[in-house]
C-alpha cells in the first residue's frame, strides 16, 4: 500500500481529507523517536510471523571505522554527548494543570513544535488547519489560547533541564564529510532491515485452507505496509536533514559559531512538505555531526541579524575564554568587540542575557574568582 506522509492541509470548499487508519499510523510512525520505533517493531514482530529482522551492522560501520580504528586523530568522546530535550516530556506531564483533557493532543502537538529555546516553530493558523482537517473544528485564536496556557508552565525550567542534563546517546543519523560534500548514514540500531519471512510466505502461497490463506495474506499485507512505512519515514527524515545541511552548511563545516537563524517554514518550502510534517519528523530525532550530537529541533533558531542565538552564545563564550583574566571584559566591551569582529549589532543588555543563560558570571565576579 503506497502512501505519502505529506498531505495538503489547506481547507478547500467541498474537499476534505479522510484520515484513514493507515495514514494515522503512518503519521504516528513518523513521529516516533528511535526508542519508540524500536519498541513498536518488536511488538509488531510478536504479532506478525511474516516479519523477520535482519541483523546487520550500521551503514556507517560497514563503510568505515573511523571512530574505532587507530589514526592520527584522537577519538573525541565528547562528540557523542548530546543534550536530550527532556523538556518535551517534562511539559507534557504537566498539561493536566492548564488544559482540559479534550485539548491534550493539541497541547502535545504544540509542545512537540517548540525548539530548543522553547519558542513555537509553527504559526497558529497552520496548527488550526492541521487539526481542522482531522475533523476537529478549531480556530487560530483557540490555538493561541492553548499555547498561552502552556506558557503558564515553567518552560524556562524545562529548557534549563535540557541544557544541564547530558548523556550518551546513539543518534538516528550520522552526517560525515566526504571531500567537499556531506553524506548521511542511517544508524542501523534504529533502522533495522525488515524482510518477509520466506517460510511463512511459502505457507501462504501454498495454503490449501482458505482460513489459513486469508490469515497469512492479511499478515503479509501488514508486514509489507510496515516495511514501506519505516523506509518512507527514513527517507522523509533524510530529506529534511539534507535541507538543513544545505541551509546550515557553514555550521557543518565550521561549528557552532556559524549556526544561522532558520524556521520550519523554510525547510518545509525547500522540500515541498507541510510544516506539520517537518515538526513531527524532527521531534525526538538526533544526528551526529562533525561537531557533536544534536536534536534536529536544535537547528531551528531565532537570533540577531541572521546569526542564531546558539552562535551568539558560542561567540560570547569564546571571547570571555580569551580575555585578560586580570581585567575581564564588561558586557559593554563584549558588545563593542562582537560588533567590530562579527558586524553584529548587539546591545549590552542582550549580551548580559546570553551570558547569564550559559552560566557565565559578570566581569566583576570573574575577576574576583581569578585573583
C-alpha positions in Angstrom: 0.0 0.0 0.0 1.6 3.3 -1.1 1.1 6.5 0.9 2.8 9.8 1.4 3.5 11.3 4.8 2.9 14.8 3.4 -0.6 15.9 2.5 -2.3 19.2 1.7 -3.7 20.8 4.8 -5.3 23.7 3.1 -9.1 24.0 3.6 -11.0 23.9 0.3 -14.7 24.1 -0.4 -16.3 20.6 -0.8 -13.0 18.9 -0.3 -11.7 17.2 2.8 -9.0 14.8 3.9 -10.0 11.4 5.2 -7.6 10.4 7.9 -7.6 6.6 7.3 -6.3 4.3 10.0 -3.3 3.5 7.8 -2.5 7.2 7.3 -2.9 7.9 11.0 -0.5 5.1 11.9 2.0 6.3 9.2 2.0 9.7 10.8 2.4 8.1 14.3 5.4 6.1 13.0 6.9 9.3 11.6 6.7 11.0 15.0 8.1 8.0 16.9 11.5 8.7 18.4 14.2 6.0 18.0 13.3 4.0 21.1 9.6 4.1 20.4 10.2 2.9 16.8 12.4 0.1 18.1 9.7 -1.0 20.6 7.0 -0.7 18.0 8.9 -3.0 15.6 9.4 -5.5 18.4 5.7 -5.6 19.2 4.8 -6.0 15.5 7.2 -8.9 15.2 5.5 -10.7 18.1 2.1 -10.3 16.3 3.2 -11.0 12.8 5.1 -14.2 11.9 5.8 -12.9 8.4 8.1 -10.1 9.7 11.8 -11.0 10.0 14.5 -8.8 11.4 17.9 -8.9 9.6 20.8 -8.5 11.9 23.2 -6.1 10.2 25.9 -3.6 11.0 25.1 0.0 10.6 25.7 1.7 7.3 28.4 3.9 8.6 30.2 0.9 10.2 30.1 -1.1 7.0 31.8 1.7 5.1 34.4 2.9 7.5 35.5 2.5 11.1 36.8 6.0 11.7 35.7 6.1 15.3 37.4 2.9 16.4 40.4 2.4 14.1 43.8 3.7 15.2 44.5 7.0 13.5 46.3 10.3 13.9 43.1 11.9 15.2 42.2 11.4 18.8 38.7 10.0 19.3 36.7 12.8 20.9 34.2 11.1 23.0 32.5 14.3 24.0 31.2 14.5 20.4 28.9 11.6 21.3 27.3 13.6 24.1 24.0 15.3 23.3 21.7 17.4 25.3 18.5 15.4 25.3 15.3 17.6 25.3 13.6 16.2 28.3 11.6 19.4 28.5 9.1 17.9 25.9 8.2 15.1 28.4 8.5 17.5 31.3 5.9 19.8 29.8 3.6 17.1 28.6 3.4 15.6 32.1 2.1 19.0 33.3 -0.6 19.6 30.7 -3.3 18.5 33.0 -2.6 21.5 35.2 -3.5 24.0 32.4 -5.6 22.2 29.8 -8.8 20.2 29.6 -8.3 16.6 28.5 -10.0 17.3 25.2 -7.1 19.6 24.3 -4.3 17.3 25.3 -3.5 16.2 21.8 -3.3 19.8 20.6 -1.1 20.7 23.6 1.2 17.8 22.9 1.5 18.9 19.2 2.3 22.5 20.3 5.0 21.2 22.8 6.5 19.0 20.0 6.7 22.1 17.8 8.9 24.0 20.3 12.5 24.5 19.5 15.4 24.1 22.0 14.7 27.6 23.3 11.1 26.9 24.0 9.9 29.0 21.0 6.9 27.8 18.9 8.1 27.0 15.4 4.7 26.9 13.7 2.1 29.6 13.4 -1.3 29.3 15.0 -3.3 29.1 11.7 -1.3 26.2 10.3 -1.8 24.2 13.6 -5.5 25.1 13.4 -5.7 23.9 9.8 -4.0 20.6 10.7 -6.5 19.8 13.4 -9.5 21.1 11.5 -8.6 18.6 8.7 -8.7 15.8 11.4 -12.3 16.6 12.0 -11.6 18.8 14.9 -13.0 22.3 14.2 -10.7 24.8 15.9 -9.6 28.4 15.2 -6.2 30.0 15.3 -7.3 32.1 18.3 -8.2 29.0 20.2 -4.7 27.5 19.3 -3.2 30.8 20.6 -5.2 30.4 23.8 -3.9 26.9 24.3 -0.4 28.0 23.6 -0.7 30.8 26.2 -1.9 28.3 28.8 1.1 26.1 28.1 3.4 29.1 28.5 2.0 29.3 32.1 4.0 26.2 32.8 7.7 26.6 33.7 9.1 26.5 30.2 12.4 28.2 31.3 13.0 25.5 33.9 12.2 22.8 31.2 14.8 24.4 28.8 17.2 24.6 31.7 16.8 20.9 32.3 17.7 20.3 28.7 20.9 22.4 28.8 22.1 20.8 32.0 21.3 17.1 31.5 23.8 15.4 29.3 24.1 11.7 28.5 25.5 9.4 25.9 23.0 8.6 23.2 23.0 6.8 19.9 22.0 9.1 17.0 19.3 8.2 14.4 21.5 9.5 11.6 25.2 10.3 11.1 26.5 13.1 8.9 30.0 12.7 7.7 32.1 15.0 5.5 33.3 13.3 2.3 35.6 15.6 0.3 33.5 18.7 -0.4 30.2 17.1 0.4 28.3 15.7 3.4 26.9 12.2 3.4 24.0 11.0 5.6 24.0 7.5 7.0 21.2 5.9 9.0 22.0 4.2 12.3 21.1 0.6 11.8 20.4 0.2 15.5 17.3 2.3 15.0 16.6 1.4 11.3 16.9 -2.4 11.3 16.4 -4.2 8.0 13.0 -5.9 7.9 12.0 -8.6 5.4 9.3 -11.1 4.7 9.9 -14.5 6.3 10.3 -16.9 3.4 8.9 -19.9 5.4 5.6 -18.2 6.2 5.4 -16.7 2.7 5.7 -20.2 1.2 3.0 -21.4 3.6 0.7 -18.6 2.4 1.4 -19.3 -1.3 0.8 -23.0 -0.9 -2.0 -22.8 1.7 -4.9 -25.2 0.9 -7.0 -24.0 3.8 -8.9 -20.8 2.9 -8.8 -19.6 6.5 -5.1 -20.1 6.8 -4.5 -18.3 3.5 -6.6 -15.3 4.5 -4.9 -15.0 7.8 -1.4 -15.1 6.3 -2.4 -12.8 3.5 -3.5 -10.2 6.0 -0.3 -10.5 7.9 1.7 -10.3 4.7 0.0 -7.1 3.7 0.6 -5.7 7.2 4.2 -6.6 7.0 4.7 -5.0 3.6 2.9 -1.9 4.8 5.2 -1.6 7.9 8.4 -2.1 5.8 7.3 0.6 3.4 6.3 2.9 6.3 9.7 2.6 8.0 11.5 3.2 4.8 9.3 6.2 4.0 10.0 7.5 7.5 13.7 7.2 7.0 13.6 8.9 3.6 11.5 11.7 4.9 13.9 12.5 7.8 16.9 12.2 5.4 15.2 14.7 3.1 14.8 17.1 6.0 18.4 16.6 7.1 19.7 17.3 3.5 17.7 20.6 3.5 19.1 21.5 6.9 22.7 20.8 5.7 22.1 23.0 2.7 20.9 25.9 4.7 23.4 25.4 7.6 26.4 24.4 5.6 28.7 26.8 7.5 27.8 25.1 10.7 28.6 21.6 9.4 31.9 23.0 8.0 33.0 25.3 10.9 30.9 24.7 14.0 28.6 26.4 16.5 29.6 30.0 15.7 28.2 29.6 12.3 24.6 28.4 13.0 22.1 30.8 11.4 18.5 31.5 12.1 16.2 29.1 10.4 12.5 28.3 10.6 10.5 25.2 9.9 8.7 27.1 7.2 12.0 27.5 5.2 12.7 23.8 5.4 9.1 22.9 4.5 9.2 25.1 1.4 12.6 23.7 0.4 11.4 20.1 0.5 7.8 20.9 -0.5 6.2 19.4 2.6 3.8 20.8 5.1 5.3 22.4 8.3 3.4 20.0 10.5 5.2 17.1 8.7 8.6 18.7 9.4 7.6 19.3 13.0 6.6 15.7 13.6 9.6 14.3 11.7 12.1 16.3 13.7 10.7 15.6 17.2 13.0 13.4 19.2 15.4 12.7 16.4 19.1 13.1 16.7 22.0 13.4 14.2 25.7 13.0 14.8 27.6 15.8 13.1 31.4 16.6 13.0 30.7 19.0 15.9 28.6 16.8 18.2 25.2 15.1 18.5 22.2 17.3 18.2 18.4 17.0 18.3 17.0 18.1 14.9 14.9 20.8 16.7 18.2 22.4 17.7 18.7 23.7 14.1 15.5 25.9 14.3 16.6 29.1 15.9 15.9 32.7 16.3 18.7 35.2 16.7 20.1 38.6 15.6 21.0 39.6 12.0 20.6 36.0 10.8 23.0 34.7 13.3 21.3 32.2 15.7 21.2 32.7 19.5 23.3 29.5 19.8 26.1 31.0 17.7 26.0 34.3 19.7 26.4 32.4 22.9 29.3 30.4 21.5 30.9 33.7 20.4 30.4 35.3 23.8 31.9 32.2 25.5 34.9 32.2 23.2 35.6 35.9 23.7 35.4 35.5 27.5 37.7 32.5 27.3 40.3 34.6 25.6 40.0 37.6 27.8 42.7 39.0 30.1 41.8 37.4 33.4 43.2 40.3 35.4 40.9 42.7 33.5 37.8 40.7 32.3 35.6 42.2 29.6 32.5 44.0 30.7 29.2 43.4 28.8 29.7 46.8 27.1 33.2 45.8 26.0 31.9 42.5 24.7 29.2 44.3 22.8 31.8 46.5 21.1 34.2 43.6 20.4 31.5 41.5 18.8 30.2 44.4 16.8 33.7 45.0 15.4 34.7 41.4 14.8 31.4 40.0 13.6 29.5 43.1 12.3 26.8 42.1 14.7 24.8 44.9 16.3 24.1 43.5 19.7 23.3 45.6 22.8 24.9 45.3 26.3 21.6 44.1 27.7 21.4 41.3 25.2 25.0 40.3 25.9 24.1 40.1 29.6 21.1 37.9 28.9 23.0 35.5 26.7 26.0 35.4 29.1 23.7 34.5 32.1 21.9 31.8 30.1 25.2 30.0 29.6 26.1 30.3 33.2 28.9 32.9 33.0 29.3 35.5 35.7 29.7 39.2 35.2 33.1 40.7 34.8 33.5 41.7 38.4 32.7 38.2 39.7 35.1 36.7 37.1 37.9 39.0 38.2 37.4 38.2 41.9 37.3 34.5 41.1 40.5 34.5 39.1 42.6 36.7 41.5 
